Amino acid sequence: MEQLIEVKLMGLILDPISKTPVMILKPLNDQKIIPIWIGGFEANAITMELENISAPRPMTHDLIKNMLGKFNAKIEKVVVTDIIENTYYAELYIIRDGTDDPDIVDCRPSDAVAIALKNHSKIYISEYVYSTSIVSDFFTNFIQGDEKLDNWYNSLSDDDFGNIEQ
């Protein structure tokens, strides 16, 4: 079985060239970061969860959480499993009441992270994703640790995030 690496969501940034949101994952015990480009709607869902903002009606990730509760199931963990042609893949590990083995459901990493945040579940990346994410090496060398990341993140203004609703 492949080793999994627990990560935390450091935050979201906006790629200054493509104006696309980027989700930044960082292993708990390492300085390397894993940037994953995501869509605007997914970035909005993650931002709402990070900022503890509730929508007046259930959003998609709220619906998933509510359905899990209705069916006595929970998210055990989410795992970013693979990179194929610069596209990341993820899986939800769902435990149903009375079972020990999880049901595994394919999903996008942005949805996996939003669902993990909504359900207070752990987030992991595979060893393969960790070792083959070439772009992450560039980002890690650029940022050089948490302090520079914090300084850079705190220097961002609302204009840096373009038209993403927050």
N, C-alpha and C positions, 0 to 999 in steps of 0.2 A: 504494500500500500504506500502510495506517495505521501511524503511528509507535507503537512500543511503549515503555513506560517500565519499566525494571527496578525491582523492589521487593524489600524484605526483610520477613520476618515479624518484627514487633517483639515479638509475644507474644499471649497470650490474656487476655481480661478477662471479667468477668461483668457483663452488663447488670443494674444494680441494680433496675430496674423489672420487666423480664420474666424475670429470673433465667436468661437465655439466654447461652451463651458467645458472645463476639465475638472474631473474628480480626482483628488489627490489622496492616495492610500499610502500608509507608512507602516512597515512592520513595527511591532511593539519594541523589539530589541535590536533595532538596526537604524542606520541613518538613511538608507536607500529609500527613495519614494517611487511610487508607481502612479504615473499620470494616465488617466483613462478619459478620452474625449467622449462626451455624452450630449444628448439633445437638450434643448431649452426647457421642454416640459418636465423632463426628468430632473434637471437641475432645480427647477422651481419646486418640485415635490421634496427634494432633499433639503433645500433651503428652508422650506416651511417647517420641516421636522426639526432641523437644527435650531431654528429660531422659535420653536414651540408655538407655531401659528396654526390654528385650526381653521379649516375651511367651513363655510356655513353648511355645506352638504358634503357627504363623504366623497373623497377623491379615490382614485383607483387603489392606492395603497391602503387607505382606510377600509375600503371594501374587502380587500384581501385579508386584512387583520380581522374584520368582523366575521368573514366566512370561516376563517380558521377557528375562531372562538365558538361559532355555532356548531361546528363539526368536531369539537373537542380535540383540536389539533394545535400544534405550536411549531414555530420555526426553531429547529435545533441550532442551525447555523446556516450561513451562506458562504459559498466558495467561488472565487474567481478561478476558473479551472484551466483555461486554455487561451492561446492567441493563435489565430489562423488568419493570415494575410492582413495583419494589423487590426483585426477585429477580436475583441475580448469576449469570452464566454463565461457564464456563471451558472451555478446550480443552487436551488433552495433545498434544504434538507428538512423535510416535514415529518414530525412525529405525531401519529394519531394515538388517541387515548387507548390504552390496552395493548400497544405494540412497542417493540423494542427497536425494530429495524426501520430506518427512515425511508419515506418515499422521496425520490429525488426528481426535481422538476427543473428543466432547462429554462434559463431566463437571461436577460441582459444584465450586465454588472450594475448598471445604474438602478434598475428595478430591484435587484438583489440588495443593494445597499439601502435604498429607500425602505424596503420591507424590513431589513434588519434593524434599521433605526426605529421604525414604527413599532417593532416587536421586541426591542431591547435584546437582540440576538447578536452573537459574535460574528465577525467577518474574517474570512481567511482568504489567502491566495495559495495556489499550488506552488510547489518548488519550481515547477516548469515555468510558470508565469514569472516568478521572482528572478529566475536565472536567464530568461530570454527576453525580458522587457528592455530592449536596447535603448529606447527613448528615456526610460527611467534613469539610466546611467547619466545621460546628458543633464536631465533635470536635477539629479542629485548633486552632480558636480557644480552646476550653476548655483544651486541654493546653498550648499555647504552647511547643512545643519539647521536645527530648529530656530535658532536665534535669527538668522538671516531670513528664513521663511516667515517667521512672525513679523519681522520688520517690513518685509516686502508686502505681506498680506495686509498689515495695518496701514500701509501707505496707499492702498487702493481706494478709489472713490467710486461713487455710484456710476459715474460716467464710464468706468472701466468695464462695467458689466453689460453695456449695450442695452438691448431691448428686453432683457430677461425680467419678467414680472417677479417682484419679491414681496 
